[in-house]
Amino acid sequence: MEALKKIILWEYKRGTWQYDILCLLIIAFVFLTPKSWFEKELKTPPAATRLLIKHEDFIQTKEQLQQRVREISKNPNAEVISWKERRNEKGEIFYEVDIR
């Protein structure tokens, strides 16, 4: 237990064999570790896309809206995340629909 504490706290003096072994272990880790361990894989879904839909084309139920978004975006796998009602300068209503 005491040896583990000394290793974690790096209490060995420079020039001792324990210090040299720890340094060699660090160097071995740096040079012998496979590159794939440090490559970041894309585990999150792709970023959301925003689609603008006119008030006339907007459907309140998520299932119907999702079907309409798939038709508009020509993406059969599009999934509706959220939507917000907006108005432009003329007062016309449109919807911002976030999809992925």
RAUR-V26822 format. One record per residue. N is the residue number from 1. RES is the residue in one small letter. PHI is phi in degrees with one decimal (none if undefined). Layout:
{{N:RES:PHI} {N:RES:PHI}}
This chain:
{{1:m:none} {2:e:-65.2} {3:a:-65.5} {4:l:-62.8} {5:k:-62.7} {6:k:-65.6} {7:i:-67.0} {8:i:-64.4} {9:l:-87.8} {10:w:54.4} {11:e:-91.5} {12:y:-79.3} {13:k:-73.7} {14:r:-64.7} {15:g:95.9} {16:t:-80.6} {17:w:-67.2} {18:q:-65.8} {19:y:-62.6} {20:d:-62.8} {21:i:-63.8} {22:l:-61.1} {23:c:-63.1} {24:l:-63.0} {25:l:-64.0} {26:i:-65.7} {27:i:-63.1} {28:a:-61.7} {29:f:-61.6} {30:v:-62.7} {31:f:-89.6} {32:l:-103.5} {33:t:-72.1} {34:p:-61.9} {35:k:-61.3} {36:s:-62.3} {37:w:-66.2} {38:f:-105.4} {39:e:-77.9} {40:k:-87.3} {41:e:-88.7} {42:l:-79.3} {43:k:-101.6} {44:t:-91.0} {45:p:-64.0} {46:p:-57.4} {47:a:-59.3} {48:a:-70.0} {49:t:-112.2} {50:r:-103.6} {51:l:-120.0} {52:l:-99.3} {53:i:-124.2} {54:k:-65.8} {55:h:-58.0} {56:e:-65.7} {57:d:-89.4} {58:f:-80.8} {59:i:-122.0} {60:q:-71.4} {61:t:-79.0} {62:k:-63.7} {63:e:-64.0} {64:q:-68.6} {65:l:-63.2} {66:q:-62.0} {67:q:-63.1} {68:r:-65.4} {69:v:-63.8} {70:r:-63.1} {71:e:-69.0} {72:i:-67.0} {73:s:-82.9} {74:k:57.1} {75:n:-120.3} {76:p:-67.1} {77:n:-104.2} {78:a:-61.5} {79:e:-127.4} {80:v:-76.7} {81:i:-95.4} {82:s:-160.9} {83:w:-148.0} {84:k:-136.3} {85:e:-83.3} {86:r:-133.0} {87:r:-130.3} {88:n:-91.5} {89:e:-62.2} {90:k:-83.2} {91:g:88.4} {92:e:-74.2} {93:i:-91.6} {94:f:-143.1} {95:y:-123.6} {96:e:-96.1} {97:v:-112.6} {98:d:-89.1} {99:i:-127.8} {100:r:-137.2}}
